[in-house]
């Protein structure tokens, strides 16, 4: 969601360029995996921890979306900020055992598909 690409060396002098989309996809994938594993284990302490990670990620993404340097179209920003707000509110309800993590997983998966160009973002 930001416009800064990073590069790093990877073995034998090869250069790998990671785009911001790659970084965001990986972060969403890690958090989504935490949510899935915690839900599968049916361990509420793990669920709270996973939701906390998800909330922190969506807070960071929101901050990036609101930054002046963000080049996404305004309608895409608005949609993602709406998802962030919903995810944060839903996450709090999950922590209080009022709702399931399934919706958070679905949201993250949808955004991941958008980042990969599998659906219109």
N, C-alpha and C positions, 0 to 999 in steps of 0.2 A: 504494500500500500504506500510505501515510500519509493523514492526514485533513485536510491543509491545502490549501485552494484558493488559487490566485493569480490576479490580474487584471492586465491591462495595456491601455494605450490602443493602438489600432490605427487610424491614419488617421482623419481627419475627426471625431474625438471619439467614435467607436464604442468600446464597451467589450467586450473579449473575456475571458471567464472560462475559465481552464484548470483543469481538475480534476487532482488527483494522478494519477488514472488516465491522463489525457492525457499528462502528463509522463512517467510510467513507460512508456506505450506508445511514445512518441517515442524514449526512450532505448533501449528494446529494439529498435525498428526500426532505429535508427542502427547499433547493434552488430551486429545480424543482417545488415545490408547489408555491413558490413565483413567479416564471416565469409564471406558468399557471394562477394564480390568476390575475396577472398584465395584462396578455394578454387578459383574459376574460373580465376584466374591461375596456380594451382599454384605459388605463390611462398611458400616456407616462412617467409621473414622476414616477409612480410605476414601469413601465418597466425599466427605467434607474436604479432605486434602486435595482430591482431584478437582472438585468444584472451585476451590480456592485458586488452584493453578489456572483453571479456565477463566475465572473472574479477573485474575491479574493479567492474563494474556489479552482479554477483550478490553481491559482498561488501557493497556499499552497501545493496542490497535486503534482505539478511539482517540488517544492523544495524537498518534501519527496522522489519523484522518483529519484532525482539526488543525494540524500544523500548516503554516503558510506555504511551505514547500511541497505539500502534497498535490500531485498533478492529476489525480483522478477527477473525472467529471462530477459536478455537484450532485447529480441524481444518484450516482454510484456511492458517493460519500454518505448522502442522506440515508440510503438503504442500508448501508453497512453500520452506520451509527444507530439506526433503529434496531438492527439485529443485536448490536452490542448492548443497548439498553435492555432489550428483552432478555438476553442471555444473563445479564447481571441480576435482573429481578428474579428470573426463573431459578438461577443458581442459589440465591438466598432461600427461596422456597424449598429447594432440594435439601439444603442444609438443615432446615427445620422439619424434614420428613413429610412435607406437604405434597411434593411433586417428585417425579422420576427424572433421572439424568438423560433418559432417551431423547428428549427434545433437544438438549444441549449437544448430544452426539449428532443428531440429524442436522442441526444448524452448522456445526463445524464441518461436517461432511459436504454439505451443500457449498459452503465457502471454498473448501478445498477443491471441489470440482470446478468452481468458477476460476480459481487460481490456475488450474491446469487447462483451462479452456474447454472443459467438457460440457459446460453449460454457459449460457450468456450471463456474464457477471453483472 
